[in-house]
Amino acid sequence: MINKRPITNLEVLNEAYCYAKPSGFSRGMRVEIGDAVMLFISGTASIDENGQSIHLEDFRKQTERVYYNIKKLLESEGASWSDVVKTTVYIKEIDKYYDEFNKIRIQFFNDEGVEPYPASVGVQAVLCRPELLIEMDALAIINKIKV
């Protein structure tokens, strides 16, 4: 039997109020298969608890907020960045920002004690809001017993 339910953390990341209602997606999805729990985190950007884009025109701060938002979504389910096995990173201008992104990512993973690093894909993309420079989704796997 597979159980699933949406996940969120309204303290740091709220509904994107400017989207049509219903928005048609969950911030994340918790899927239980046997003793395994998979956490699918939707594309997450530099959005605050009021659904507003923040750190406009600051790639570093937007990236840091993306990692923070995902961290808090993971924590709401008893997981951490060490449980993440895959990310997909969408960067508005990959040629301009990828080197900086990689430095921020390595520093964040080192600060969080993530080892080994998750599998990752980097893609240049037009993002859902023109002011956003980066968006990321993630997949984490934990044992049901952990939560």
C-alpha positions in Angstrom: 0.0 0.0 0.0 1.2 3.5 -0.9 0.2 6.4 1.3 0.7 10.0 0.3 0.0 13.4 1.6 1.1 17.0 1.0 3.7 18.7 3.1 4.4 22.3 3.9 6.0 24.6 6.4 4.0 27.8 6.7 6.5 29.4 9.0 8.9 29.9 6.1 7.1 29.3 2.9 3.5 30.0 2.2 1.1 29.8 -0.6 2.1 31.8 -3.7 -0.9 34.2 -3.4 -0.5 35.6 -6.9 -1.1 32.2 -8.5 -4.6 31.3 -9.7 -6.6 29.3 -7.1 -6.2 26.5 -6.7 -2.5 26.7 -7.6 -2.5 23.1 -8.8 0.5 21.8 -6.8 1.7 21.0 -3.3 4.9 22.5 -1.8 5.9 18.9 -1.4 4.5 15.4 -1.3 5.2 12.7 1.4 5.0 9.2 -0.1 5.2 6.1 2.1 6.1 2.8 0.5 6.7 0.0 3.1 9.3 1.3 5.6 10.6 4.0 3.2 9.4 7.6 3.1 10.1 9.6 0.0 9.8 13.4 0.2 9.3 15.1 -3.1 9.9 18.8 -2.7 8.4 21.0 -5.5 10.3 23.7 -7.2 11.2 26.1 -4.4 12.5 29.6 -4.9 13.3 32.7 -2.8 9.8 33.1 -1.4 8.9 34.2 2.1 6.2 33.2 4.5 3.9 35.8 2.9 4.3 34.3 -0.6 6.4 37.2 -1.7 9.6 37.0 -3.8 12.6 38.2 -1.7 16.2 39.2 -2.3 15.5 40.6 -5.7 18.5 40.9 -8.0 20.8 39.1 -5.4 21.7 35.7 -6.7 23.6 34.6 -3.5 20.8 35.6 -1.1 18.1 34.0 -3.4 20.1 30.8 -3.4 20.6 30.8 0.3 16.8 31.3 0.8 16.1 28.4 -1.6 18.3 26.1 0.5 16.7 27.4 3.7 13.2 26.9 2.5 13.9 23.4 1.4 15.7 22.7 4.7 12.6 23.8 6.6 10.3 21.7 4.4 12.5 18.7 5.1 12.5 19.4 8.8 8.7 19.5 8.9 8.9 15.8 8.0 11.7 14.8 10.3 14.3 14.9 7.5 17.4 16.9 6.7 19.6 17.8 3.8 21.6 14.6 4.6 18.6 12.6 3.4 18.4 14.3 0.0 19.4 12.0 -2.8 18.6 14.2 -5.8 18.1 17.9 -6.7 17.3 19.7 -9.9 18.4 23.3 -10.1 16.8 25.8 -12.5 19.0 28.9 -13.0 17.8 31.9 -15.0 21.2 32.6 -16.6 23.3 29.5 -16.0 26.4 30.8 -17.8 26.4 33.9 -15.5 25.5 32.2 -12.2 26.6 28.6 -12.2 30.1 29.1 -10.7 28.7 31.2 -7.9 25.9 28.7 -7.4 28.4 25.8 -7.1 30.5 27.6 -4.5 27.3 28.4 -2.4 26.1 24.8 -2.7 29.4 23.3 -1.6 29.6 25.7 1.4 26.0 24.9 2.4 26.5 21.2 2.1 29.7 21.4 4.2 28.0 23.6 6.8 25.1 21.0 7.0 27.4 18.0 7.1 26.0 16.5 3.9 28.1 13.6 2.7 27.9 12.3 0.1 26.5 15.2 -2.0 23.2 14.4 -3.7 22.9 13.7 -7.4 22.1 16.9 -9.2 21.0 18.4 -12.5 21.5 22.1 -13.5 19.2 23.6 -16.1 18.9 27.0 -17.6 15.2 28.0 -17.4 12.6 30.7 -17.6 11.2 30.7 -14.0 7.7 31.2 -12.9 8.3 34.8 -11.7 10.5 37.2 -13.7 12.4 38.4 -10.6 13.5 34.9 -9.6 17.1 33.9 -10.5 17.0 30.3 -9.1 14.6 27.5 -8.2 15.3 24.0 -7.0 13.4 20.8 -6.4 14.6 17.9 -4.2 14.0 14.3 -3.4 14.8 12.9 0.0 14.4 9.3 1.3 14.1 8.4 5.0 13.0 5.4 7.0 9.4 5.6 8.4 10.9 4.8 11.8 12.9 8.1 11.7 9.7 10.2 11.7 
